[in-house]
Amino acid sequence: MKKILTISAMLLFLSSLAIAADQGVIKLKSVAEVEVAIKNSKGEKEVRRVEAAKANVIPGDAVIFTTYCANNGNEPASDIVINNPMPEHLLYIAGTAEGSETKIEFSVDKGKSYATPDKLKIKGNDGKERPAGPSDYTHIRWTLSKPLAPGGQESVSFRAKVM
């Protein structure tokens, strides 16, 4: 029960990040959602996304983390980098990081350095270096490959499994 409460508290905290963080002319908004199956008015099964904090999230469920980025300035914004730490008690689901026209990299050292998955290495329990896997990721970084036009918006996302 304590683990579920910890996860619920963490998801509630993450959903509070939905309050936009103003960073100059770039505005960021992060949301955590889960997909739930419901019946529509025709009685057909439909899958919809709902805020994770308002859902009954349990171990094994996948949470979708999306960060929205908007340029509220009058000039194109370049060199935009979005960093997301891997939330505690969640495991990155391989291949789910997405972002249109972005370079996606991961960190296994709490955000000190980043690389593509094929270049990441960590020391195993035996002291030998081995390829890093999704369970080793501590952060994800997206670098937008082109300037964001005034009024422009982009989003990046990933999925993580509740442990």
N, C-alpha and C positions, 0 to 999 in steps of 0.2 A: 504494500500500500504506500509506503514511504517513497518508493521509486516513482510511482505514478504521480504522486503529489509533487515531487521534484520536477518531473517532466511537465506537469501542468503549469507549475509556477514558471518554469523556463519558457514555455510557449506563451504564457501570458505576458512575460517580459518582452519576448520577441515581437509579439503583436503590438506592444506599446511603441516599438520602433516605427510603427506605421505613421507616427507623428513625424512629419517631414523634418529632416535635418537640413537647415539652410547653410550652405557653404559658399558664400559669395553669391554669384549668379547661378551656380549649379545647385539644384535642389534634389535631394535624395529622399526616397520613401521606401521602406522595407516592409514586406508583409510575409506572414507565415500562414499557409493554407493547407488543407487536406481535401482530398476528393471523397465525396460521399455519394452513395447511390440513393436516389429517391424515385418515387413514382410521380409522373407528371399528371396533368388533368385527364389524359387519355388512358391512364393506368399503365403506361409504358415506363420501363426502367430508364432513368437518366442519371448521368454522373455530373455532379456540380462541385465547384470549389467553395469551401466555407472557411472562415477564419479558424485557425487551429485552436485558438484560445476558447472558441465557442463550441468546439467539437469534443467528442469523447475519444481522445487520442490515447492509444495504448501501445505497449511494446509490439513492434512488428509493423506498425503503421508507417506510411511514407508521408513526410511533410515536405511541401513545396515552398521554397524560400525564393522570393522575387524581390529584386531591388530595381526601382524605377528611378531614372535619372532625367532631369529636365533642365534645359538651358533657359533661364528667365532673363538673360541679358540681351543686349542689343548687338553683340558681336559673336561670331562663331567661337566656341570653347574647344580648345585642343588639349591633348595630354590628359585625358580623363581616365582615371584608374579607380576601379571599385574593388575594395578588399572586403571579404566576408570571412569571419572566423567560423570554424565548424562548431556549431553549438554542442555543449556538453550533453552526453547521453544520446547523441545521434551519430550515425555512421553514414558518410557520403555514399550514395548509390552511383557506382561507376558509370560513366558515360552520360550523366544527366545534366552536367553544367552546360548552359546554353547562353548565347548572346550573339546577336547579329553583328557581323563585322567586328569581332573582338578577338583578342589573343587571350586564351584561357590558360592559366598556370596555377599550380598548386604548391603549397608549402608543407613541409613535414617538421619544421622547426619553429613553430609558433609565429610565422610571418617574417622571420629574419631573411629568408631567401625563397625564391620561387623558381619553378621550372616546369616543363611539360612532364606528364607522368613517366614517359620513357627514360627521362634523365634523373629522376628522383631515386636516391639511395638512402638507406638507414642502416644502422648497426643492429643486428639481431641479438637475441639473448646470449648467443654464443660468442659475441664480440665481432663476428664477421659481417662484412657489408653485404646487403642484399637489396634487390629492387623494392622500392616502397609500393604499397598498395593502398587502395581507398581507405582502409581502416587506419592508415598512418597519417592521412591528411589532417592538418590543423587549420588551414586557411585556403581559400580560393580567391584568385585575383583575375579580374577582367580588365584589359586595356583596350579602350576603344581605338580602332585603327584609323578613324577619320574624325575631323572636328564635328562637333554637335552644333548645328545651325541655331540661330536665335529662335526660340519657341520650339525647338526640336526636342524629341523625347526618345529614349531607348530604355530597354529593360534587359536584365540578366537574371538567370535563375539556376537553381539546382535542387535536387531532391536528396533527402536524407531519411534513413530508417531509424525509428525510435528504438533504442536498445532497452 
